[in-house]
Amino acid sequence: MAQSQQLERPRLRGHISRRQRHQALVPLRAAASRKLALIVGYQAMALINRDIARVFTPCEEEAERRLTKFRRTKH
């Protein structure tokens, strides 16, 4: 029988000011909460779009070079 291994949680230490702790406990109004959710979503989408562009830009450039070469040889 295999023994289960218990993972040790990493210990992270960071300083959070009293003001920041208090702000985290203050509930946001519904509109402010929705705006914050939209902002977070747009930031996540921006990161995804950046990664997609980084992956596909070389492919698009290669395709453009091949099309240009094909068009030149066709005429």
N, C-alpha and C positions, 0 to 999 in steps of 0.2 A: 504494500500500500504506500502510495506516495505521501510524503509529509508536506503539509501545507506550509508555505513560506509567508511570513507576515512582512509586508513592506513597511519600511520605516519612513514616516512622513518627513519631508524636508522641513527644516526649521528656518523660517524666514523672519527677519527682524527689520522692521521699518518704523520710522517715527511718524506718527500721525498727530497733528496738533489738536488741541482741545476744540478749536473752532471747527476744524474739519470733522471731528467726531460728532460735534453738535449738529452740523449741517447734514450729516448722514442720517441722523435720527429725525430730522424735521421732514414730515411728509410733503411731497410736492403736490401742487394742484394738478388736476387731471390734464389740463392743457399743457402745463409745463412738463409734465411727465411724458406726454405724447411727443412733444418737441424734442425732448432729450432722447427718447427712443429713436426718433427719426434721425437725429444727428449721429447717434451710435451706428445705426444701420447704414447711413451714407458713408461713414468712415470705413466700415467693414467692406462695403461695396468698392470703395476707392482702392483699398488694398488688393482685393480680388482682381479688379480691372488692371491694376498696375502689373500684377503677376501674369495675367493673360497677355497683355501687350508685350511684356518682356519675352514670353515664349513664342508668340506668333509673329513678331516683327521681322525676325530673320527669314521666316518662311515667306512672308509677303514680299520682302525685298528680292528673294530668290525667284519667286513667281513673276515679279515685274521684270526682272532681268531676262528671264526665259521668254516672256511674251514679247518684249522689245526685240530680242534676237530673232524670234520667229517671224515677227512682222517685217523686219528688215530683209530676211531671206526670202519671204514670200513675194515681195514686190520686185 
